[in-house]
Amino acid sequence: MKNPEGIVREINGPVVKGTNMASFKLNEIVTIGTHELIGEVVSLDHDVATMQVYEETEGLKAGEVINYTGSPLSVTLGPGMLGNIFDGIQRPLEKIDQLHKNFIPDGIGLLSLDQEKLWSVSVKVVPGQVLQPGETYATVQETKSILHKLLVPQGISGTVLKSEPDGLYTLSDTIVTLQDQHDNRSFLTLSSKWPVRRPRPYSKRIPIYQPLVTGQRVIDSFFPIAKGGAVGLPGGFGTGKTVTQQQLAKWSDADIIIYIGCGERGNEMADVLEEFPRLIDPRTDRPLMERTILIANTSNMPVAAREASIYTGVTMAEYYRDMGYDVAIMADSTSRWAEALREISGRLEEMPAEEGFPAYLPSRLAEFYERAGCVQTLAGSEASITIIGAVSPPGGDFSEPVTENTKRFVTAFMALDKKLAYARHYPAINYLLSYSGYVEMLKDWYEENVAEDMLSLRKKMLRLLQEEDKLNEIVQLVGEDVLPNDQALVLEIARIIKKGFLQQNALHKVDTYVTLEKQYKMMRVIDTLYESALKCVKLGIPLSVIKSQDVVQEVLKMKYEVPNDDIEMLDGLCTKIAQAYSLLSREYE
């Protein structure tokens, strides 16, 4: 039977309406016109269908044919994804660049993974063995650091009828043949397909209990991120969103990194594409790209593909999660994705909500962030997906709809501050506007693995910063000279916290990454300084004398001068501070 054909009736930018499409399905992929442009059915009304097209529609005419495919928008999952750069619908950009320089031509089709490359496969099953969904039937050493586990797809189970010997195979070669109880056979290859808009299954969710260690002091110590967490990273232009995400990608203890450049300007995305391949993974001393997937969908690419890029990235993340890996997604930025929703919604003539965004914006954001989590996989292993979504509010206005709705669905909120960025304070995370709901969840982990009083020290530091903010209002009115010495000391200690602890140099070989143990001891040093200085203040010693002690400068320099592997130096600094102020106290007694 011949597949049904639709007819193009109306073209409105990336939105196309067709007739004679009663037999088509919602969310089905179609090919449109003589160039076979890729589109997706987004609404059906009897025999009239509306499609969003993932390619440029220039030159498309009414009356052209719409062809049926029968499958939803899916990605090909298998070896070859790591180290690759894709567009929003998983077309490999490097491969396309070899075929067509500079631009993606219309009608190039749904290219995905390299079908000709041979992979060294180790088969893990034997005939007669019973397999269930999610179990491993073969492995491939995809990169030096990542073992790719080939899992039985969802909906397939049975007894192994035949298994191939270890050797070299392409993605389409059959490795294992299964037979179920009804004598139906399934042929397992190195790849499978999965619809991007449908979350992949898992056995159960498990409570979050361990942090995603990033090596960034303001995050790990003040606003921790959990493995399996959802994080919003809003900030206006120039506040360092991309650099912050690059630092998280490079230093976080996730096994797999997926970076989604969603609708960013071409020059910014070009910087990312040039920078990432040069980054060295500090864990393996090998290129970071060996455990990274880049999805590049710039602002000049078709807007519908931008909408799909988020789902493409999170589906790939779920695939590696199912193997038992901890995956971190960097989405830069969800604002551009929301703008794509707004444009498509407008062309669909849907009723707009706040600032023209569709009324379903909150539910789409919820769908995305809910795919984060710490889970037990179908195979019984523990794994997680952490989503860090950058938000680009126009003019840095956090009250706009995307930022406000993001706050509803994330548990940690890292507000990047333009004033801090302009003061060259990086990461420019505002310590007064930011928060993390994971602190209590991670309390036991920090107490067992770092120090029992780490979180109480954190609380004390934040309280001092909040006090400083209130005191600054008084200082602006009447000046600092009128403050009593104990309050003036708070201002000085807050300055040290900001400059000596929160400010971190991504380009400094010692300061770019800091272990949790060093972070704790640095806070302990600052606390020792505060308590020792406070005792001197209570004895009536002038604050100028207290501030002039040499140890104050040593505290400010400790982040550069104390390496991660010699943190005992910080214990010595604590002792030195206590001795210096004890000696000062005796002079004034």
N, C-alpha and C positions, 0 to 999 in steps of 0.2 A: 504493500500500500504506500502510495506517494505521500510524503509529508505535506501537511497543509501549508499554504502560503498566504501571507497577508499583503495588503497594498498600502503604501504610504499615502496618507491623506493630508497631513498637516505637519509642518516643520517649524519649530520655535526654538532656535538655538540647539541646546543639547536634548531638548524634549521633542519627541516625534509621536504623532498619533497615526494609528493604522486601522484599517477596516478588514473584515473577513477573518477575524482572529478569535472566533468563539472557541476554537479547539486549543488555543494557547493557554498557558498556565501563568499564574502570578509568580513573579521573581524568576521566570525562565529567561535564559539567555537566547537572544535572536541575532541573526545577521541581517543587515539592512542595506538594500540597494546593490548596485553593480560592484561597488568597492567592498561589499560585505562588512560594513561597519558593525562593531560589537555593541549591542544594546541589551537592556534588561527591562522586562515588563514590570511596571510599578503599579498599574491599575488596569482593571478590566470592567467594561460595561457592555454586556451582551457580546456583540462582535467587534466592538471598538476597544482597542488597547492603547494605553499610553506607555511609552518607553523612554528611559533615560539612556543616552548614547555615550559610550566611553571614548569616543573619538570625535574629531571635528566633523561637523555635518555640512560644511561648505561644499556646494556642488550637488548635494542630494536633492532629488526632484520628487514631487508628488507623482504617484503612479508606479514608482519603483517597488520591487518585490521585497517582502520581509520573510525570511526563511526560519523555519522551526529547528530547534536543536534538541529540545526535550530535557535539558538539564539546567539547574540553577547556576548562578555565578559561583564558581568553585575555584580552588587553587590546587595545584599538583603538589603533593607532599612526598618528599623523598630525599635521598642524598643529593647534594649539589646546591642546597639553599644557603648554607653557611658560606660567608665570603662573597656572596653575590649581591648585586644591586638591581632591584626591580622597580617597575613603575607601580601605580596604584592597583593594577589588576594582574600583577605578577608576571609581567613581560620583562625578560632580562635586558637591561639597557646596554650592557657591554656587548652582548650578542647582536642587538639591533644596530649598535654603532658600527660593528664590523660589516653589516649588510648595507646600512644606509647612514652615511655620515650626518651628524648634527641634528637631524630631525627624525621623529617616528612617522613613517608614512601611513596614510589611511589604508585600512584593509590588510594590514600585515598579519592579522589573525591573533589567536590566543597562544602565542609562544609561551613556553614556561621553562622547565628544566631541560638540560642537555640530554637528549634521548640517545645520543651516539656514544657518550663517554662510558668506558668500562670501569666498573667498581669491583674491588676485591671483597667478595662476600664470604662470610663465615656462617654456614647454615647450622641452626641450633636444634633442629627437630629431626625425628626419624619416623619412618612409616609405622603406622599403628598408634602413634601418639595422638591424644585428644587435645585440641586447641580451642580456647575460648577467646572472645574479643578482648583485645588489649594485651594478649600474651606475645612474647617475642619469638619470632620464628627464624630470624637471621640478624646478623649485625654487619655493619660496614664502618670502618675507621674513616669517618668523613673528613676530619682534620686531625692534626697531631694530638689535639687535646680533647676532641669530642668523638665519642663512640656513638654512632647512629644505630638505634635499635629499630628494626622493622617489626611493626606490631600488626596483629590480626585486626583488620578493619571492623568497625561497628556493624553488627548485623550478620557477621559471618562466623561460623563455628563448624566443627566437625573433626573427623579423624584424618590424619595425614595419610594420603594414598600414595604420594610420591614426593620425595625431596631430592633436589639436585645436590651434587657434591660441591664442596668449597671451590671457588674459582672466580673468574672474571665474568661479569654480567652487565648488560645495559639495564636501564630503568624498566624497560618493557618485557624483559625476559621473565618467564615463569620460574620461580624458585621452589615453590611448594604447591602441591595440589591437595585440596581438602575435599572430603566427601561427607555430606551430612546424612542424617538418618533417613531422609527421603531420596537418597542417591543423587542429590544435586551436587555438582562439583563447583568448587571455587578455585580460581587460579591466582595465587599470590605472587606479585611481582615486587620490584624494589620501590614502587611508587603507588600512591592512591590519591583519590580526589575527595575533597570535602567542601560542602557549601559554606561560604564564608559567613553568612548571616545566621548560621545555626551553631551554637556552642557545642564543642566536643564533650562527650560524656565522661564522667569520672565516678568512682565508687561513692565517695562522700566528702563533704567539706570537713576540715579539721580546724580547731581553734588556732589562731595566730599566736606564736610563742617566741619567735626569734627575729632579730632585726636584720635588715639588709644593711650590712656594714659598708659605708661609703668612703671612710677615711676623711670626710669633711666634718670639722668639729661642730659647726653650727647645726648640722643635721644629726649626726650620731649622738651628740651629747644633749642638745637642746630640743630638737624636733625629730626624733627618730622615725625612720621608715621601717615597716615590718615586711618580711618576706610574705608575699601574698596580699600586700596592702595596695591601696589606691591613693594617689597623691596628686594634688593640684599644684602647679607651679606657675602662678600668674605674674606677669610683669610687662610693663610698657616697653617701647623701643629703646634699645641700648642698656637694658638692665642686666644682661648677661644670662638669658635663658639658655641659649645654645651652648655657651661655655660650661654652664652648670651641668647641663645634660651630658656633655662630653666627659666631664669629670666623673659623673655618676657611671657612665658607660665604661670608662677606663678602670675605675677603681672599685666599684661595688663588687661584692662577692657573689654575684649571680653567675650561673654557668653559661647562659646564653643571653646576648644583648640583641634586641630588635629596635632599630631606630627608624621611626616613621617621619619623614620630612613631608608634612601634609600641607601643601599650599603655600609654602614659604617662597620668598623671592628667589629667583634663579641664582643670583650671586651668593646669597647665604647658603643655599643648598650646595652650590659648587664648592664653597669653603669646606663644608662637611665632607663631601665626596673626595676632596683632596686630602683632608686632614686625617680621616679615619684610616685609610689604608697605610698611613705612615705611623700610626700609633702602635706602640709595643705593649703587649699584655704583660703587666708586671708579674703575673703569676707564673707565666710560662716562658717569658723572654722571647716570645714569638709574636708575629703580627696579631693585633687585636681582631682583625677581620676574620681570623680562623674560628671565632665563636660569635660572629656578628652578622646580622642580616640588615641591609639598608634598603628602605623603600623610599624612593625619591619621586615625589609628585609635586612639581613646582607650580607657581601661580599661573604660568602661561600654558600649562597642560589642561586638557579637557576637565571641566569642573565636576562632571559626574564621576570620573575616575578618582578625583580627590575624595569624594564621599565614600567610595569603596575602599580606599587605601587603609583606613582605620581597621576595617573588618579583615582585610587581607593580612595585616600585621598580627592581629590578635589570634587569628586562626593558626598561623605559623607558630605563634607562641604556645598555643594549646597543644600542638603536635609534639613539640619538644618537651613540654610539661608532662605529657603522657608517657614519655620515656623515663621520667624520674628526675628531670633537670629543673633547677630554679631559673626562671626566665624573667628578665626585666625589659619592659617596653618603654621606650622614650617616644612619646607622641608630640611632635613639634610642628604645628600647634593645633589644638582642638578648636581654636577660634576660626582658623581658616576652613576647617572641616564644617563648622557650623555655618559659615558664610556660604559654603557650597550647598548645604541644605536649604538655606534661605533663597539662593538663586533658583534652584530647581523647584522649590515650593512655589515661588512667584510665577514661574513659567507654567506650572501646573494649575495656576489660578486658585490656589488654596487660600483660605482665610488666614491673614497674617496675625501674629500675636505681637508681643512686645518688641519694638524696634525692627519689625518686619520679619523676625524669625518665625518659623512655623510653630504651631501650638504643641507639636510633638517633640520639640527640642529637648525638654527635660527627660522624656522617656528614652530617646536615643542616647543621650549621655548616660543615663542609668544602665541601659543595655551594655554599653561599652565598659564602664567601670565595674559592673557586676561580673564580668568575665575574668577579673582579677580574683585571687584567692589562693589559699593553701589547701591542698586536697590530697586525698588518697586516691591514687590512680586505679584503673581497672585491674592492673597487675599487682596492686597492693603496696606499691612504693609511695613515698611521700614526696610531693613536689609543689611548686608554687609559680604563680604569675604575679609580678608586681607591675602595676601600671603607673607611670609618672607622666601626667599629661600637662604640657605647657599650655598656657592660655595667654593670648595677646590682646588684652583689653584696649580699645582705642583711647589714646591719651592717658593710659594707666588708670582708667576709671574702673575700680573693682565693683561698682554697683551695676555694671551692664549685665545683660541676661546670661551670657555664656559663663562668666565668672561666678555669678550668683548661683546659677544652677549647678555648676561644678562643685561648689561648696556643699551642696546638698548630698552629693554622692561620694565624696572623698572623705577620708578620715584624717589625713594630714594635709595641711595647707601652708605652702612656703611662699609667702608674699614677697616678691622682689621689689625693691624700693628704688625709685629713680634718684632720690636725694643721696642714698648710700652709694649708688653706682657713680654718680657725678663726683662724689667725694673719694672715689677710687677705693671704696670699701667693698671687696669681693670675698666670698659670694654676697651679693647685695640683698640678703634675706632679712627682712624687717623682723626683729625679735619681739616686737610689740604686737604686730598684726598676725604673725604666724602662729600655728598651733599643731599639735600632733595628738590624736586620740589613741595612739598606740603606746603611750608611756606606761599606763597601768598594765596593759597586756604583756609588756616586755619586762615588767618590774622583776619578776623572778629570774629571768635570764640575765639581766644586768647584775643582780645580786650574786648569782652563782658564778658568772663568767668574768666579771670585771671587779666590782667592789660593792659591799653592802650599802655604802653611803653615797654611791654615785648619783642616784636620782635625787637624794636630799641635797647634795651639793648643787646639782642642776637647779633645783627649786630656789636655793639661796641666791645663786647668780642671777636668775631671772627676776627675783624680788628686788635685788640691788639695781638692775636695769630699769625696772618699773619705777622705783623710787627716784632714780636719776631723772626720768622723764617728767615726773611731777615737780621736782626741784628746779628743772630747767625753766619751767613756767614762771617760777618765782624769780629766778636769776634774770630772766628777760625783762622783768618789771623793775626790780630794785637793785640788781647786780649781785655778783657772787660774794662780795666782801661782807655783806650783812648776814650770811649764813653762819650758824654755829659750826665749830670745827668738825663735829661728828657728821653733820650733813655735807659739809665740804669734802670730807673724806669719802663719802658715798660717791660723789661726783668723780673723784680721782680714781677710785677702784672701778667704777663703771667704765671710765676711759681705758683703763688697763684691760678690762674684760673684752671691750670692743676691739682695741688695737692689738692686744697681745694674745687673744684667744679666738675671737670670732672672725677677725680678718685673716684670710688665708691666701697664700700666693700659689696659684696653680702652676706657675712656671719655675718655682724654686724646688730643687731636687729633694730637700728635706721636708719642706712644708706642704708640698702638693698632696701628700697622703700621710695621715697620722693614725696610728693604731689606737684602739679604744683604751688600752692601758696608759698610753702617753696622754691621751685626752683627760683621763681621770686625774693623773698626777699633775697635769697643768692646772686643772681646777683646784686641786689640793694646794698647790703653790700659791695661787691667787687668794684662796681662803686664808691660808697662813699669814699672808701679807696683810689682809684686811683685819684679821683678829689681833695680830701683833701691833699694827698701827692704831687700832681702836683703843687698846690698853694705854698706849702713849698719849692719845688724845685726852683720855680720861684723867691722866696725870697733869694735864695742862700744858703739855709740850706743844709748841707752835707747829701748825701743819706744814709750814714751809720747811722746817727742819726735818719733819717726818718724810716729806716728799723728796728731800735732797739726798737721802741715803742711796748708796751705790746699788744696793740690792733691787731697787725699783727698776733701774735700767736693765738689770739682769733678767728680771721677770718679763719685761717687754721683749727681750731678745731670745728667750728660751725656745720659742717655736722654731727658730733657725739654727740655734747652737746645740740643741740636744737631739741627737739622732734617735730614730725609732728603736734601735737595738741597744741603746745605752740610757734607758730612762731612769736608772739609779741616780743619774746626775740630778734629777729633779728632787729626789729625796734629800740629797746633799744641799740643794738650794733651799728647801724648807728649813733645814737645820740652820743654814746660814742666815736666813731671814729672822728666825726666832732669836738667834744669838745677837744679831745687829741691833734689834729693837730692845732686847733685854739690857744690852750695854747702854743704849740711849736712855732707857728708863732709869738706870742706876745713876747716870750723870745728873738727872733732874730730881732725884729723890732728896 
